[in-house]
Amino acid sequence: MMLVQQRPSFLVKENQQYAGTGGLSENNAHARFVPAFKDSYTGQVELSRYRDGRPAPFHLVDGLPDEWIVNRDLASNVVELKATVISGFVRLGRFFTRQEASEFVDQCP
């Protein structure tokens, strides 16, 4: 039996909300957007990473700093983050929210 990692519910909801827009990695990678997270309280930005530290091509919470993690399941998967952590993207050193990334991609020719 293959175990499938579940994404935290907020990521599932965001993926549904931004389906078909530049607010998803699959629709904005061509414009050099890299999936990332930001702690809106501290301003700290972290690229999305696998647990082993490799960059992830989509939003994945297992590689985030421990201080951002509120709760893990019995298998050590992240199930809850601090309320101040938001998902978005980094492009050329600047953080974009999903909405900002979507609007940017819409304006690209």
C-alpha positions as CSV (number, residue, x, y, z in Angstrom):
1,M,0.0,0.0,0.0
2,M,1.3,3.4,-0.9
3,L,1.1,6.2,1.6
4,V,0.0,9.5,0.2
5,Q,1.0,12.7,2.1
6,Q,-2.0,14.9,2.8
7,R,-1.7,18.6,2.3
8,P,-3.0,20.9,5.0
9,S,-6.6,21.9,4.4
10,F,-5.7,25.6,3.7
11,L,-3.5,24.6,0.8
12,V,-6.2,22.4,-0.7
13,K,-8.7,25.3,-0.4
14,E,-6.2,27.8,-2.0
15,N,-5.5,25.4,-4.8
16,Q,-9.2,25.2,-5.5
17,Q,-9.6,28.9,-5.3
18,Y,-6.7,29.7,-7.7
19,A,-7.4,26.8,-10.1
20,G,-6.6,27.8,-13.7
21,T,-4.8,31.0,-12.6
22,G,-1.3,32.2,-12.0
23,G,-1.9,31.6,-8.3
24,L,-0.8,28.0,-8.9
25,S,2.8,26.8,-9.4
26,E,1.8,24.9,-12.6
27,N,0.5,28.1,-14.1
28,N,3.3,30.5,-13.1
29,A,6.6,28.6,-13.2
30,H,7.2,29.9,-16.8
31,A,7.4,33.4,-15.3
32,R,10.0,32.3,-12.7
33,F,7.8,32.1,-9.7
34,V,9.0,29.7,-7.0
35,P,6.6,28.3,-4.4
36,A,7.2,29.9,-1.0
37,F,5.7,30.8,2.4
38,K,5.9,33.9,4.4
39,D,5.4,34.6,8.1
40,S,3.4,37.8,7.8
41,Y,4.2,38.6,11.4
42,T,8.0,38.5,11.1
43,G,8.4,39.0,7.4
44,Q,10.5,35.8,7.1
45,V,10.2,34.1,3.7
46,E,11.0,30.4,3.1
47,L,11.0,28.6,-0.2
48,S,8.9,25.5,-0.4
49,R,11.1,22.5,0.3
50,Y,10.9,18.7,0.7
51,R,11.7,17.5,4.2
52,D,15.3,16.7,3.1
53,G,15.8,20.4,2.1
54,R,15.5,20.0,-1.7
55,P,13.4,22.8,-3.4
56,A,9.9,21.6,-4.1
57,P,8.1,22.6,-7.3
58,F,4.8,23.1,-5.5
59,H,3.7,24.2,-2.0
60,L,4.9,21.7,0.5
61,V,5.0,22.4,4.3
62,D,7.3,19.6,5.5
63,G,10.5,21.7,4.9
64,L,9.4,24.8,6.8
65,P,11.1,25.9,10.0
66,D,10.1,24.1,13.1
67,E,9.1,27.4,14.8
68,W,6.4,27.8,12.1
69,I,4.9,24.4,12.8
70,V,2.1,24.2,15.4
71,N,1.1,20.5,15.0
72,R,2.3,17.3,13.4
73,D,0.5,13.9,13.0
74,L,1.9,10.6,14.3
75,A,4.0,10.2,11.2
76,S,5.6,13.6,11.7
77,N,3.8,15.2,8.8
78,V,2.9,18.9,9.3
79,V,-0.8,19.3,9.9
80,E,-1.0,22.9,11.2
81,L,1.1,26.0,10.8
82,K,1.1,29.3,12.7
83,A,-1.8,31.4,11.7
84,T,0.5,34.1,10.4
85,V,2.1,31.9,7.7
86,I,0.8,32.4,4.2
87,S,1.6,30.7,0.9
88,G,2.8,32.5,-2.1
89,F,5.7,32.7,-4.4
90,V,9.2,34.3,-4.8
91,R,10.1,35.9,-8.1
92,L,13.5,37.5,-8.4
93,G,13.9,37.9,-4.7
94,R,10.4,39.4,-4.0
95,F,7.5,37.6,-2.3
96,F,4.2,37.6,-4.1
97,T,0.9,36.4,-2.5
98,R,-1.1,34.0,-4.6
99,Q,-3.4,36.8,-5.7
100,E,-0.4,39.0,-6.7
101,A,1.1,36.2,-8.7
102,S,-2.2,35.6,-10.4
103,E,-2.5,39.2,-11.4
104,F,1.1,39.3,-12.6
105,V,0.7,36.3,-14.8
106,D,-2.6,37.8,-16.2
107,Q,-0.7,40.9,-17.3
108,C,2.1,38.9,-19.1
109,P,1.7,38.7,-22.9
